[in-house]
Amino acid sequence: MRLAALTLSTLLLTACAENPRVMSFESTFARDGASWPVWPSEPEVPRFIYAGELSGEANFVEDKSDAETTGRDVFAWLVGLGRGEDRQPVVLQRPQGGAVDAAGRVYVTDVSRQAVFVFDAPAGELKVWEWATPTQRFKAPIGVAPVSTGETLVTDAELGMVVRLDPDGRPQGGFGAGLLQRPTGMVLDRDGRVFVADTRANDIKVFGLDGGYRYSFGESGDGPGKLNAPTYLAAVADRIYVTDTLNSRVQIFSPEGDYISALGVRGLYLCNLTRPKGIAVSKEGLVYVIESYYDHLLVFDTQGRFLLPIGGSGKAPGEFFLPAGVWVDEQERVYVADMFNGRVSIFQYLGGAL
């Protein structure tokens, strides 16, 4: 009896031990011995390589020994838990927008799951934040912006507000309710201003980090500085980039809302824009634009010159199905919310002139 108790105790301790997990971009992408796609293709010098994808729990790989595996299996048998075949894995459904914080956590909004996914690399775990207020769940989270204070801001298009979350994802109030009609994309500038694309109002509304409304710019129309369903935003230095979706262009403004220039033209060629969505600008001066209608990530320079296309319609690595947001991190990785493929595709910029 004493030996059996000791054996059971040992199994319990083994089963309950926390094994370290690491986040891997490659965990859901089977290479099958093939080379990963690069752009441009040979014989040109590659400047981008497909680096993997984020899809959910499968991105967190547990490093455990055979003894630990055996211990967990025996413990599950002893207490009648089984192997959990009926539990559905936590996965992205319709990713929309995203961001990466200074610690390497990747935040992804999911309009179908009605939640914010946090791929928390430092903690080695996936978190899912579902609550916009203490009593109300998210309905249509779109934009997300981690703040240096540890808070996270999330726009919800259906709730018509910017939600404020603490570092653990608990609701801490919000702002913009009654003023925002359909908030979608959002970005913070270096001065702490919060820029929100109000798609239905055809303007950009600007708030302070305290939630106080400051000013807006843009109005309905198709002339310079006017907007028709703006969706996503990017900020770099003294420039605010706005995807003017139904005008099929990207417009560039000063932080105060003064029109500077436009990027892209409407058309059916590969370098043209039809339904631009996501926008991101890297520290290397590359401008990434999602052309959602034709399933491409288009790369421009800051002067608006077209450099390179990535993608095409499909579900293979490097292909898209109605992509939405795009964002970059400090390592020059480019993340694309591949919405109807239920994943975030990741590309690594390899450097060099395009």
Phi, psi and chi 1 to 4 in degrees:
 res  aa     phi    psi   chi1   chi2   chi3   chi4
   1 MET       -  -42.9  179.0   67.2   70.6      -
   2 ARG   -64.4  -40.3 -177.2  175.6  -61.4  174.7
   3 LEU   -63.7  -40.2  178.5   59.6      -      -
   4 ALA   -64.5  -41.2      -      -      -      -
   5 ALA   -63.8  -40.9      -      -      -      -
   6 LEU   -63.9  -41.7  178.7   60.3      -      -
   7 THR   -62.7  -45.5  -58.1      -      -      -
   8 LEU   -62.7  -40.5  177.3   57.7      -      -
   9 SER   -61.7  -42.1  175.8      -      -      -
  10 THR   -63.3  -41.7  -58.5      -      -      -
  11 LEU   -64.6  -40.4  -71.4  171.2      -      -
  12 LEU   -61.3  -44.7  -72.7  170.5      -      -
  13 LEU   -64.4  -39.9  -71.4  171.5      -      -
  14 THR   -65.9  -43.8  -58.1      -      -      -
  15 ALA   -67.0  -33.8      -      -      -      -
  16 CYS   -86.4   -9.1  -65.3      -      -      -
  17 ALA   -66.5  140.5      -      -      -      -
  18 GLU   -85.8  119.7  -71.4  -66.9  -28.2      -
  19 ASN   -90.8  139.2  -67.2  -51.1      -      -
  20 PRO   -65.5  141.1   23.4  -33.3      -      -
  21 ARG  -118.4  148.2  -70.1  177.4  179.3  -91.1
  22 VAL  -125.5  149.2  -65.7      -      -      -
  23 MET   -89.2  128.8 -171.7  173.1   81.4      -
  24 SER  -125.2  129.4  171.3      -      -      -
  25 PHE   -72.1  -24.2  -62.7  148.9      -      -
  26 GLU   -87.3   -8.9  -56.4  174.7   22.6      -
  27 SER   -63.2  -27.5   60.9      -      -      -
  28 THR  -106.8    8.2   56.1      -      -      -
  29 PHE  -116.7  106.5  170.9   42.9      -      -
  30 ALA   -83.6  122.2      -      -      -      -
  31 ARG   -78.5  -33.6  -67.1 -175.9   61.7 -179.9
  32 ASP    54.0   34.6  -65.4  -31.7      -      -
  33 GLY    78.7   -3.4      -      -      -      -
  34 ALA   -87.6  156.5      -      -      -      -
  35 SER   -73.7  146.1  -60.8      -      -      -
  36 TRP   -73.3  144.7  -71.2   17.8      -      -
  37 PRO   -63.5  146.0  -15.4   26.4      -      -
  38 VAL  -131.9  158.3  -64.0      -      -      -
  39 TRP  -136.7  135.0  -63.4  -95.2      -      -
  40 PRO   -68.2  164.3   27.8  -35.0      -      -
  41 SER   -79.6  166.7   57.5      -      -      -
  42 GLU   -60.0  148.6  -65.3 -178.6   -8.7      -
  43 PRO   -88.7    4.6   33.1  -36.1      -      -
  44 GLU   -72.2  160.7  -62.8 -174.6   63.3      -
  45 VAL   -76.3  124.2  177.4      -      -      -
  46 PRO   -64.0  139.5  -20.1   32.0      -      -
  47 ARG  -116.7  -18.8  -59.7  -55.9 -178.4 -166.8
  48 PHE  -135.1  145.7  -67.7   88.1      -      -
  49 ILE  -132.7  142.8 -174.4  169.7      -      -
  50 TYR   -67.5  124.6 -171.4   80.9      -      -
  51 ALA  -105.6   -7.3      -      -      -      -
  52 GLY   131.7 -158.5      -      -      -      -
  53 GLU  -155.1  161.3   62.9 -173.3   42.4      -
  54 LEU  -113.3  131.7  -64.6  173.6      -      -
  55 SER  -134.8  -20.1   64.6      -      -      -
  56 GLY   150.4 -140.9      -      -      -      -
  57 GLU   -58.0  -31.0  -75.0 -178.2  -41.1      -
  58 ALA   -62.2  -16.5      -      -      -      -
  59 ASN   -77.7   -8.0  -70.7  101.5      -      -
  60 PHE  -107.9  111.4  -68.1   90.0      -      -
  61 VAL  -101.2  127.2 -179.0      -      -      -
  62 GLU   -94.3  128.0 -172.9  173.4   -9.1      -
  63 ASP   -96.1   99.9 -177.3   15.1      -      -
  64 LYS  -133.2  149.0   56.4 -174.3  179.8 -179.4
  65 SER   -81.5  168.5   67.2      -      -      -
  66 ASP   -62.2  -35.3  -68.9  -19.9      -      -
  67 ALA   -64.7  -40.6      -      -      -      -
  68 GLU   -65.9  -40.0  -71.6  171.3  -30.7      -
  69 THR   -61.8  -44.9  -57.3      -      -      -
  70 THR   -62.0  -43.7  -58.6      -      -      -
  71 GLY   -59.4  -43.3      -      -      -      -
  72 ARG   -66.2  -40.2  -73.6  176.8 -177.6  -90.9
  73 ASP   -66.4  -43.5  -70.7  -13.5      -      -
  74 VAL   -66.3  -40.3  173.6      -      -      -
  75 PHE   -61.4  -43.6  172.4   69.5      -      -
  76 ALA   -61.9  -38.3      -      -      -      -
  77 TRP   -66.9  -40.7  173.6   77.0      -      -
  78 LEU   -63.7  -41.1  -75.4  170.9      -      -
  79 VAL   -95.3    3.2  -61.2      -      -      -
  80 GLY    74.9   28.1      -      -      -      -
  81 LEU   -87.0  -18.8  -66.3  178.6      -      -
  82 GLY    72.0 -164.9      -      -      -      -
  83 ARG  -104.5    4.6  -64.2  -67.1  -60.2  -85.0
  84 GLY    74.7   30.1      -      -      -      -
  85 GLU   -62.3  -26.1  -70.5   90.0  -15.7      -
  86 ASP   -83.5  -12.5  -65.4  -26.4      -      -
  87 ARG   -76.0  128.9 -168.2 -178.0   79.6   83.1
  88 GLN   -83.3  133.2  -65.1  -61.7  -46.3      -
  89 PRO   -66.6  152.3   24.8  -33.9      -      -
  90 VAL   -84.6  117.0  178.7      -      -      -
  91 VAL  -136.5  156.8  -64.1      -      -      -
  92 LEU   -66.3  145.5  -70.2  168.5      -      -
  93 GLN  -113.6  -58.4  -64.7  177.8   10.7      -
  94 ARG  -136.9   75.2  -65.2  -70.4 -176.9  -95.4
  95 PRO   -62.2  142.0   23.4  -33.0      -      -
  96 GLN  -121.2  -50.7 -167.9   75.5   43.2      -
  97 GLY  -143.9  175.0      -      -      -      -
  98 GLY  -171.4  176.6      -      -      -      -
  99 ALA  -164.7  162.9      -      -      -      -
 100 VAL  -125.3  134.1 -177.9      -      -      -
 101 ASP   -93.1 -179.7   69.1   11.3      -      -
 102 ALA   -64.6  -24.1      -      -      -      -
 103 ALA   -88.0   -4.5      -      -      -      -
 104 GLY    94.2    8.1      -      -      -      -
 105 ARG   -74.2  135.7  -59.9  178.7 -171.6   88.9
 106 VAL  -106.6  121.4 -175.1      -      -      -
 107 TYR  -103.2  130.8  -57.9   77.1      -      -
 108 VAL  -134.0  126.1 -177.3      -      -      -
 109 THR   -86.8  144.2   56.2      -      -      -
 110 ASP  -132.5  111.0 -169.2  -43.7      -      -
 111 VAL   -75.5  -24.3  -65.9      -      -      -
 112 SER   -81.4  -44.2  177.5      -      -      -
 113 ARG   -74.1  -15.9 -177.5   62.1  173.9   75.7
 114 GLN    55.4   54.0  -62.9  178.1  -53.6      -
 115 ALA  -159.8  169.3      -      -      -      -
 116 VAL  -109.2  122.0  178.7      -      -      -
 117 PHE   -90.2  134.6  -77.4   62.0      -      -
 118 VAL  -118.5  108.7 -176.1      -      -      -
 119 PHE   -85.3   91.5  -67.5   82.0      -      -
 120 ASP   -90.0   89.7 -167.4  -21.9      -      -
 121 ALA   -62.5  -43.9      -      -      -      -
 122 PRO   -59.8  -37.7  -25.7   35.5      -      -
 123 ALA   -87.4  -13.7      -      -      -      -
 124 GLY    67.5   39.4      -      -      -      -
 125 GLU  -153.3  157.7   63.4  177.9  -39.0      -
 126 LEU   -97.9  130.8  175.4   66.1      -      -
 127 LYS  -116.5  146.3  -57.9  170.6 -177.5  175.9
 128 VAL  -127.1  116.0 -178.9      -      -      -
 129 TRP  -102.0  119.9  -63.7  -16.9      -      -
 130 GLU  -111.3  -14.3  -60.5  176.4  -58.9      -
 131 TRP  -105.7  124.8  -65.9   92.2      -      -
 132 ALA   -86.4  -33.9      -      -      -      -
 133 THR  -136.1  170.0   75.6      -      -      -
 134 PRO   -58.9  -19.4  -27.7   36.9      -      -
 135 THR  -123.1    0.9   59.7      -      -      -
 136 GLN  -135.5  131.3 -169.8  170.1   30.0      -
 137 ARG   -80.5  162.2  -64.9  176.4 -178.6  -90.6
 138 PHE   -61.0  146.7  -75.8  109.0      -      -
 139 LYS  -109.1  -48.9  -71.9 -172.3  175.4 -179.3
 140 ALA  -146.2   70.8      -      -      -      -
 141 PRO   -68.8  133.4   26.6  -33.7      -      -
 142 ILE  -123.3  -68.8  -54.8  -68.1      -      -
 143 GLY   -90.0  148.7      -      -      -      -
 144 VAL  -143.6  139.4   58.8      -      -      -
 145 ALA  -145.4  109.2      -      -      -      -
 146 PRO   -70.2  141.3   20.9  -27.5      -      -
 147 VAL  -108.1  149.2 -175.6      -      -      -
 148 SER   -60.4  -21.2   59.0      -      -      -
 149 THR   -73.6  -10.0   59.6      -      -      -
 150 GLY   103.5  -13.8      -      -      -      -
 151 GLU   -75.5  165.9  -69.5 -175.2  -38.3      -
 152 THR  -132.0  133.8  -56.7      -      -      -
 153 LEU  -103.7  138.7  -57.2  179.7      -      -
 154 VAL  -136.2  128.6 -177.8      -      -      -
 155 THR   -88.0  140.1   59.7      -      -      -
 156 ASP  -123.0  114.4 -168.8  -61.3      -      -
 157 ALA   -65.2  -34.5      -      -      -      -
 158 GLU   -82.8  -36.3  -67.3  -62.8  -35.3      -
 159 LEU   -76.3  -18.5  -64.6  178.2      -      -
 160 GLY    66.8   43.7      -      -      -      -
 161 MET  -158.4  166.6   64.2 -176.4  -65.9      -
 162 VAL  -102.5  122.4  178.2      -      -      -
 163 VAL   -93.5  138.8  174.6      -      -      -
 164 ARG  -108.6  125.8 -167.8 -170.5  -58.7  -86.7
 165 LEU  -118.4  145.9  -55.7  174.7      -      -
 166 ASP   -80.9  177.6   73.6    6.8      -      -
 167 PRO   -59.1  -20.3  -29.0   37.7      -      -
 168 ASP   -98.4    8.5  -64.9  -44.0      -      -
 169 GLY    84.2   11.1      -      -      -      -
 170 ARG   -83.3  136.2  -67.8 -175.0  -66.9 -102.7
 171 PRO   -61.9  135.9  -21.0   32.5      -      -
 172 GLN  -126.3   32.8  -58.0  -64.4  -53.2      -
 173 GLY    92.6 -164.9      -      -      -      -
 174 GLY  -172.7 -173.5      -      -      -      -
 175 PHE  -152.4  165.7   54.2   88.9      -      -
 176 GLY    92.9   -9.8      -      -      -      -
 177 ALA   -61.8  132.2      -      -      -      -
 178 GLY    89.4  -16.5      -      -      -      -
 179 LEU  -108.9  -43.1  179.4   63.2      -      -
 180 LEU   -82.3  134.9  -67.3  164.3      -      -
 181 GLN   -92.9  -50.0  -63.8 -178.3   37.1      -
 182 ARG  -148.0   82.0 -173.4  173.2  178.1   80.8
 183 PRO   -73.0  134.3   26.6  -34.0      -      -
 184 THR  -125.2  -96.2   51.6      -      -      -
 185 GLY   -68.9  155.5      -      -      -      -
 186 MET  -151.6  146.5  173.8  176.0   53.2      -
 187 VAL  -151.7  149.7   70.9      -      -      -
 188 LEU  -104.4  140.1  -84.1   60.9      -      -
 189 ASP   -97.2  178.1   76.9  -10.1      -      -
 190 ARG   -69.1  -14.7   58.9 -173.2  179.2 -176.6
 191 ASP   -95.1    7.0  -65.4  -35.1      -      -
 192 GLY    82.3   13.9      -      -      -      -
 193 ARG   -83.3  144.1  -73.2  172.3  -72.6 -163.4
 194 VAL  -107.0  113.4 -176.9      -      -      -
 195 PHE   -99.2  127.9  -64.7   78.4      -      -
 196 VAL  -125.5  126.4  179.8      -      -      -
 197 ALA   -79.6  117.7      -      -      -      -
 198 ASP   -99.4   94.3 -164.9  -19.6      -      -
 199 THR   -61.0  -42.0  -58.5      -      -      -
 200 ARG   -73.5  -32.8 -172.8  168.2  -66.4  155.0
 201 ALA   -85.2   -8.0      -      -      -      -
 202 ASN    58.5   42.0  -64.6  -45.5      -      -
 203 ASP  -150.7  174.9   65.2   13.2      -      -
 204 ILE  -113.7  122.8  -50.9  -59.2      -      -
 205 LYS  -104.1  140.5  -67.5 -177.0  170.5   69.4
 206 VAL  -119.2  131.4 -173.7      -      -      -
 207 PHE  -125.6  163.2  -58.3   83.2      -      -
 208 GLY   -88.1  167.8      -      -      -      -
 209 LEU   -64.6  -19.5  -84.6  176.2      -      -
 210 ASP   -78.9   -3.2   60.2   -1.7      -      -
 211 GLY    92.1   -3.9      -      -      -      -
 212 GLY   -72.7  133.6      -      -      -      -
 213 TYR   -72.2  136.2  172.8   70.7      -      -
 214 ARG  -111.3  -59.9  -64.3 -167.9  177.3 -178.6
 215 TYR  -165.9  176.2   56.4   92.1      -      -
 216 SER  -139.2  163.0   65.5      -      -      -
 217 PHE  -147.1  158.9   58.2   87.7      -      -
 218 GLY    91.8  153.8      -      -      -      -
 219 GLU  -156.3  169.1   59.9  179.4  -22.9      -
 220 SER   -62.6  136.5  -60.9      -      -      -
 221 GLY   150.6  179.7      -      -      -      -
 222 ASP  -122.8    6.1   57.7    7.4      -      -
 223 GLY   -80.0  175.1      -      -      -      -
 224 PRO   -57.2  130.1  -25.1   35.4      -      -
 225 GLY    85.1   -7.4      -      -      -      -
 226 LYS  -100.0  156.8  -64.5 -173.3  177.0 -178.1
 227 LEU  -130.1  151.4  -59.1  168.1      -      -
 228 ASN  -137.6   97.6 -171.4   -0.5      -      -
 229 ALA    61.7   62.2      -      -      -      -
 230 PRO   -65.6  144.7   27.9  -35.5      -      -
 231 THR  -124.5  -63.3   51.3      -      -      -
 232 TYR  -113.7  159.2  -70.5   82.4      -      -
 233 LEU  -135.2  154.0  -55.4  173.1      -      -
 234 ALA  -143.0  150.0      -      -      -      -
 235 ALA  -129.7  134.0      -      -      -      -
 236 VAL  -149.8  130.5   58.6      -      -      -
 237 ALA    49.8 -120.6      -      -      -      -
 238 ASP  -108.4   38.9   57.2   -9.8      -      -
 239 ARG  -132.0  138.1  -61.8  -72.9 -172.1  -88.7
 240 ILE  -116.7  119.6  -56.1  -63.2      -      -
 241 TYR   -96.1  132.6  -70.8   73.8      -      -
 242 VAL  -127.5  123.4  179.4      -      -      -
 243 THR   -80.7  111.4   48.0      -      -      -
 244 ASP   -91.4   79.5 -171.6    9.5      -      -
 245 THR   -58.6  -52.0  -59.8      -      -      -
 246 LEU   -80.6   -8.2  -65.4 -173.3      -      -
 247 ASN   -93.6    1.3  -80.8  -31.7      -      -
 248 SER    55.2   52.5  -57.6      -      -      -
 249 ARG  -162.1  170.0   64.1 -171.5  177.0 -172.3
 250 VAL  -113.6  129.5  172.6      -      -      -
 251 GLN  -109.6  147.4  -66.5 -157.0   72.1      -
 252 ILE  -119.1  128.6  -54.7  167.6      -      -
 253 PHE  -125.6  161.0  -61.8   85.1      -      -
 254 SER   -75.8  162.6   73.6      -      -      -
 255 PRO   -59.3  -22.2  -26.0   36.3      -      -
 256 GLU   -84.7   -5.8  -68.4   70.1   36.3      -
 257 GLY   100.2    9.6      -      -      -      -
 258 ASP   -79.5  130.9  -61.3  -43.2      -      -
 259 TYR   -67.4  135.2  170.9   79.6      -      -
 260 ILE  -113.3  -55.2  -64.5  173.5      -      -
 261 SER  -166.8  179.4   61.9      -      -      -
 262 ALA  -130.7  157.6      -      -      -      -
 263 LEU  -131.2  134.3  178.3  155.5      -      -
 264 GLY    88.2  152.2      -      -      -      -
 265 VAL  -132.2  153.7  -65.2      -      -      -
 266 ARG   -70.4  138.9 -171.9 -168.5  -56.2  -91.7
 267 GLY   169.6 -178.0      -      -      -      -
 268 LEU  -110.6   -0.1  -60.2  178.2      -      -
 269 TYR   -80.3  163.3  -67.2  102.1      -      -
 270 LEU   -59.9  -30.8 -171.5   56.0      -      -
 271 CYS   -87.2   -3.2   60.4      -      -      -
 272 ASN   -88.5  171.1  -62.6  150.2      -      -
 273 LEU  -117.2  138.6  -61.2  178.4      -      -
 274 THR  -119.9  -54.6  -59.4      -      -      -
 275 ARG  -134.5   72.3  -72.1  -66.9 -177.7  -92.0
 276 PRO   -66.2  142.0   26.4  -34.9      -      -
 277 LYS  -124.8  -94.6  -69.7  -73.4 -174.2   68.4
 278 GLY   -64.6  151.8      -      -      -      -
 279 ILE  -145.1  136.2  177.8   80.4      -      -
 280 ALA  -149.7  149.3      -      -      -      -
 281 VAL  -127.7  127.2 -176.3      -      -      -
 282 SER   -90.8  166.3   75.9      -      -      -
 283 LYS   -67.8  -16.6   61.2 -175.6  179.0 -178.3
 284 GLU   -83.5   -2.1  -65.0  -70.3  -27.5      -
 285 GLY    85.8   20.3      -      -      -      -
 286 LEU   -95.0  137.1  -62.6  177.0      -      -
 287 VAL  -108.0  119.5 -179.3      -      -      -
 288 TYR  -103.9  126.7  -59.4   98.3      -      -
 289 VAL  -127.1  129.2 -178.4      -      -      -
 290 ILE   -83.6  121.4  -65.4  -65.8      -      -
 291 GLU   -98.0   93.2  171.5   41.8   59.4      -
 292 SER   -69.9  -33.2   64.0      -      -      -
 293 TYR   -67.5  -37.5 -167.8   82.1      -      -
 294 TYR  -107.0   13.5  -72.5  106.1      -      -
 295 ASP    58.7   51.0  -61.0  -42.2      -      -
 296 HIS  -132.3  151.1  -90.2   88.9      -      -
 297 LEU  -102.3  118.0  170.9   65.1      -      -
 298 LEU  -104.6  137.4  -56.4  179.6      -      -
 299 VAL  -112.0  126.0 -173.6      -      -      -
 300 PHE  -122.8  165.8  -61.7   82.8      -      -
 301 ASP   -95.9  177.0   65.0   15.4      -      -
 302 THR   -71.9  -10.8   51.2      -      -      -
 303 GLN   -89.6    1.2  -76.8   71.5   51.2      -
 304 GLY    88.4    8.5      -      -      -      -
 305 ARG   -80.3  131.5  -67.6 -178.9  -66.7 -126.4
 306 PHE   -73.0  133.1  175.9   66.9      -      -
 307 LEU  -113.7  -42.9  -58.8  175.4      -      -
 308 LEU  -164.9  141.4 -177.1   73.0      -      -
 309 PRO  -102.4  146.4   33.8  -30.7      -      -
 310 ILE  -130.8  133.9  -65.2  174.2      -      -
 311 GLY   116.2 -141.1      -      -      -      -
 312 GLY   124.2  164.2      -      -      -      -
 313 SER   -75.5  134.2  -59.2      -      -      -
 314 GLY   151.4 -172.8      -      -      -      -
 315 LYS  -123.1    2.6   60.8 -178.5 -179.6  179.5
 316 ALA   -71.2  162.5      -      -      -      -
 317 PRO   -53.8  127.4  -27.9   36.4      -      -
 318 GLY    90.1   -2.2      -      -      -      -
 319 GLU  -107.0  160.3  -64.4  176.9  -19.9      -
 320 PHE  -132.1  160.5  -52.6  119.9      -      -
 321 PHE  -137.3  100.1 -174.6    8.8      -      -
 322 LEU    52.9   63.6  -74.7  179.5      -      -
 323 PRO   -67.2  158.3   28.3  -35.6      -      -
 324 ALA  -125.4  -91.9      -      -      -      -
 325 GLY   -84.0  161.8      -      -      -      -
 326 VAL  -143.3  143.6   59.7      -      -      -
 327 TRP  -152.4  163.8   58.8   99.4      -      -
 328 VAL  -128.2  158.4  -64.0      -      -      -
 329 ASP  -118.0 -176.0   66.8   13.0      -      -
 330 GLU   -69.0  -19.6  -71.0  -62.2  -44.8      -
 331 GLN   -90.4   11.4  -74.4   70.6   48.7      -
 332 GLU    62.3   30.4  -67.7  -67.2  -39.1      -
 333 ARG   -85.3  140.7  -71.8 -173.5  -70.2 -112.1
 334 VAL  -111.8  123.5 -175.6      -      -      -
 335 TYR  -107.5  132.2  -59.0   75.7      -      -
 336 VAL  -122.8  123.7  175.5      -      -      -
 337 ALA   -76.2   97.4      -      -      -      -
 338 ASP   -85.8   83.4 -171.4    6.3      -      -
 339 MET   -56.3  -57.8 -173.2  167.6   56.9      -
 340 PHE   -84.0   -1.0  -86.5   77.6      -      -
 341 ASN   -94.5   -1.4  -81.6  -35.3      -      -
 342 GLY    61.6   43.0      -      -      -      -
 343 ARG  -156.0  167.2   65.1 -171.1  178.9 -171.4
 344 VAL  -112.2  115.5  172.5      -      -      -
 345 SER   -86.9  141.5  -65.1      -      -      -
 346 ILE  -123.5  133.2  -55.0  168.4      -      -
 347 PHE  -124.4  140.5  -54.3   84.9      -      -
 348 GLN  -105.5  123.7  177.5   66.1   61.8      -
 349 TYR   -76.2  127.6  174.3   55.8      -      -
 350 LEU   -93.7   -6.5  -58.3  174.8      -      -
 351 GLY    91.9  172.6      -      -      -      -
 352 GLY    94.3  161.6      -      -      -      -
 353 ALA   -74.5  142.1      -      -      -      -
 354 LEU  -100.5      -  -69.0  172.6      -      -
